[in-house]
Amino acid sequence: MPLSRRHFLGRVPAGVAATAALVPSLFETATAAAASSVLVTGPILLNSNENPYGPFPSVQAAMEKALHKANRYPDHQYRELVNRIGSYNSVDPAQVVLGTGSTEILKMAADAFTDADRPVIIADPTFEAIGFYAEKNGAQVIKVPLTSDYAHDLETMAGKAPKAGALIYICNPNNPTASLTPAAKIQEFVNNLPPNVIVLIDEAYHHFAMDAPQYRSFLDGKSSRVIVARTFSKVYALAGMRLGYAVSTIDTCKRLRTYQCHDNVNIAVAECGTVALNDDDAMRAAVARNAADRDEFMKQAHARGLKIIPTYTNFAMFETNRPVKQVIGYFEQQGIRIGRPFPPYETKLRVSFGRPEEMTAFWKAWDRFATAKAAFLPGEPIYESSRWFT
Ligand SMILES: Cc1ncc(COP(=O)(O)O)c(C=O)c1O
């Protein structure tokens, strides 16, 4: 008989029970009857571009079952997932590299393809993780501002690559701007890559953009100089499980794997990944739900006259005309966590889409903030975040 939450809390020490009462726990997630019933406790989280509706019901069931196999190494499940990712994307399984989140893929690429002579070239602003990892290898991080319509300036990026080579990072759609770099531009760029240049195209938000006319995925495993990264943290709602992958040619994947930790994906995660990929209906429903949440966000933003960057993801960025750290500090006081600062933007705010009731709370807080007199706002920005990498 499944444990009720009350019985569960009755069996653990008081301190642990108190924490469990505040933080949405695996227990709550695993016992939720359906994805939409994930419990909301603690602050409203609109800061990490997660899927707020919880894992697919099919995946929750797989997660619970997999825990009983925790005494075994994940060899079989790992292979099964690699094979499924291969068949899902019509590539050979040897062209797939698994990561503990796609963050590990970014780290492997930085380790394999950057050093003191080979910089990483990234947009400004973009998702910074690959830059941090490259820096650790003694590599220079070259930042190229986005164009005026928030696309990657691919020509300038290519022009910055030294003869020794470089790793160019394209985040499409881009985090934090939620904007697209048109597929035709990326194709031209890939066709004319300078010598010794490897390009990593981060498609973390692929599913939310896949129906946009200017977008297409570059995941085909055809070029040894193109690596595509994907994650299960967004549409598949598995951010806490940590699963991502890369697709490239067999040789490039071999090079990436040199920097991979053995058995980097555990047995439960591997099973969840396979079940998630098999549940295309749930994936499509999640995409449709995000599209509805995105439309509503745009409607609310336009009703308030906000200058918002067109979004192709599960988050949006808009101009606040205030120091963004102050905005974040204010929302923190209201129990709502919103996206961190993204220098060089000092006044633009990134907000991840939450569930409708969470967004109602967000807009109410926004309206209070927008009409508040400066004296009522924190003078010094109060701002703290432990999430620097989402
Ligand atoms: C563009 C991009 N790439 C990678 C990641 C990391 O994802 P993961 O949870 O798979 O490590 C994120 C997380 O927000 C992201 O926005």
The ligand as an SDF file (V2000), in Angstrom:
LIG
                    3D

 16 16  0  0  0  0  0  0  0  0999 V2000
   20.7520   26.7860  -23.1430 C   0  0  0  0  0  0  0  0  0  0  0  0
   20.9240   25.8280  -22.0250 C   0  0  0  0  0  0  0  0  0  0  0  0
   21.7900   24.8320  -22.1650 N   0  0  0  0  0  0  0  0  0  0  0  0
   21.9800   23.9340  -21.1910 C   0  0  0  0  0  0  0  0  0  0  0  0
   21.3060   24.0470  -19.9970 C   0  0  0  0  0  0  0  0  0  0  0  0
   21.5960   23.0570  -18.9230 C   0  0  0  0  0  0  0  0  0  0  0  0
   20.6440   22.0720  -18.9180 O   0  0  0  0  0  0  0  0  0  0  0  0
   20.8060   20.7260  -18.1280 P   0  0  0  0  0  0  0  0  0  0  0  0
   19.7890   20.7790  -17.0410 O   0  0  0  0  0  0  0  0  0  0  0  0
   20.5070   19.6700  -19.1550 O   0  0  0  0  0  0  0  0  0  0  0  0
   22.1880   20.6210  -17.6150 O   0  0  0  0  0  0  0  0  0  0  0  0
   20.3990   25.0630  -19.7930 C   0  0  0  0  0  0  0  0  0  0  0  0
   19.6830   25.2130  -18.5380 C   0  0  0  0  0  0  0  0  0  0  0  0
   18.9020   26.0620  -18.3030 O   0  0  0  0  0  0  0  0  0  0  0  0
   20.2120   25.9990  -20.8370 C   0  0  0  0  0  0  0  0  0  0  0  0
   19.3780   27.0220  -20.7190 O   0  0  0  0  0  0  0  0  0  0  0  0
  1  2  1  0
  2  3  1  0
  2 15  2  0
  3  4  2  0
  4  5  1  0
  5  6  1  0
  5 12  2  0
  6  7  1  0
  7  8  1  0
  8  9  2  0
  8 10  1  0
  8 11  1  0
 12 13  1  0
 12 15  1  0
 13 14  2  0
 15 16  1  0
M  END
$$$$
